[in-house]
């Protein structure tokens, strides 16, 4: 997980040197951070689902899917921010 986050941070810093605007980088960094946080929450929910009973599994699987979708959405927003799309 940390490698993914540091990889995103490194990529963002390289783009900063390439001349992308500060606002785009800030938004992209924020979205990348959100994506990483949701990915961590997704993995936590998956782990909790393995340890839970039937109802807990259902609840944690729903949480996992939610965080998976939010992570994917935030990653797309980060990519769009770097491209200059809003």
PyMOL commands that set and color helices and strands:
alter all, ss='L'
color gray80, all
select helices_A, chain A and resi 2-17+22-51+54-83
alter helices_A, ss='H'
color red, helices_A
deselect
rebuild
show_as cartoon
